[in-house]
């Protein structure tokens, strides 16, 4: 180790590097990488550009043009964008809902989407949930919560209800999302877990802990992320079992990350994390286990 003090600039760059490493580790847990860019929101939008983007069918082009047209006053554009809430691509549905939420017809669209939740069409209900989640109306919570528990809808649609509740992010969504963790459909459980990760004020993670050993790997992975996000030390034993025994590298890496986030006791979690850091077959698991060791409670 060098004994001389680095210059101030080097210290600054080291701090930036440490922040980037931490961000990269979290992105690795979730499964995405750094990169990409965004359009200049509110600048350069035009009806012609929106029309061309929609005609192209490119999600990136549509997103970019709607972001540029955030403040564009254009009645004809509403007629072009509104059908996109039923587009097959969820990213297009999301950006269309975001754009419409900033228009004077947002209340009218909200009523239309709420009406869909009382109909038996799962695809229409799924799309409605995506829109309502982007609109962030607290008054939509009761209808979304009821639809979440309604077996007439597909698991995909009810997972969308859960995500919408998470996006609205109010204390009233915690009870229906927690109840959904006991649902028999893996998509619904995973959607509810993902939603709970976004909700402020969740204090009780007891319903999450058993899902770390769920039959579905995606549910197990989301349960581990949820425990880490909530800093729920009550899940330590379940996370350790997943780190040691789960056949899915995706689950093991999330368990390793979560053990660091809950600041598990070093005497309990240290040996398992050291073993994972040294010998897990997955390099991501090894890397995240090594990072988690530095966060354990001593």
C-alpha positions, 0 to 999 in steps of 0.5 A, a space after each residue: 500500500 502506498 504511504 504517500 497521500 494522493 493529491 486532492 484530485 486523485 481523492 475526488 476521482 477515487 470517490 467517484 470511482 467508488 460510487 460508480 463501483 457501488 452503482 455497478 454492483 447494484 445494477 448487476 444485482 438487478 441485471 442491467 448495465 450502465 449506458 444509454 441516453 435520454 432525449 431532451 425533454 420538452 424540446 423540439 417536439 412536433 406533430 410531424 415528428 410524433 407521427 413519423 416516430 409512431 409510424 416507424 414502430 420503434 420504441 426508442 423513437 417513440 419514446 424520444 419524440 414524446 419526451 421532446 413533446 412533453 410540453 407541446 400543445 397539440 390536440 391532434 397529437 392526443 389522437 395519435 398517442 392515445 391508441 398507444 396505451 394498448 400497444 404490444 410493447 410495455 415501454 411504449 404503453 408506459 411513455 404514452 401514459 406518461 405523456 397523456 398524464 400531462 394533458 388536459 384529458 388525463 382525467 377522462 383517460 383515467 376514468 376509461 382505464 378504471 372502467 376497464 378494471 370492471 371488465 373481463 378482458 385481461 389484456 385491456 385491464 393490464 394496459 389500464 393498470 400500466 396507465 393508472 400506474 403512470 398517472 399516480 392517482 391515489 384514488 385509483 388504489 381501491 380499484 387496482 387493489 380489487 383487480 389485483 385479487 380478482 381471479 378473473 384476470 390473468 397472472 400477467 394482468 394482476 402483476 401489472 396491477 401490483 406494479 401500478 400500486 407500487 408506482 403510486 407509492 402510498 401507505 394504502 398499497 402495502 396491505 394489498 401488495 402484501 396479501 398478493 404475496 400469498 397468491 398461487 400465481 408466480 407472476 403475481 407474487 413476483 410483481 407484488 415483490 417488485 412493487 414493494 421494493 418501490 413503496 416507502 414505509 414498508 416495515 414488516 417483511 415477514 411475508 417476504 421471507 418464505 418466498 426466498 425458497 419459493 418454487 419459482 426462481 424469479 420469485 426467489 430472486 425478487 424476494 431476495 432483492 426485496 429483503 435487501 431493499 427493505 434492509 430486513 435482517 429477519 431474512 438473514 437465515 433464508 438469504 444464507 440458505 439461498 446463497 449456499 444452496 440455490 441452483 440459480 446463480 441469479 438468486 445466489 447473487 441477489 442473496 449475496 447482495 441482500 446480505 450486505 444490505 441487511 448488514 447481517 452479522 459477520 459471525 453468521 454470514 461471513 463464512 458463507 459469503 467468504 466461501 461464495 466469494 472464493 468458489 461460487 461458479 458465477 463471477 457475479 456471485 463471487 464479486 457481490 459476495 466480496 462486496 457484501 463482506 465489507 458491509 457486515 455488522 461486526 
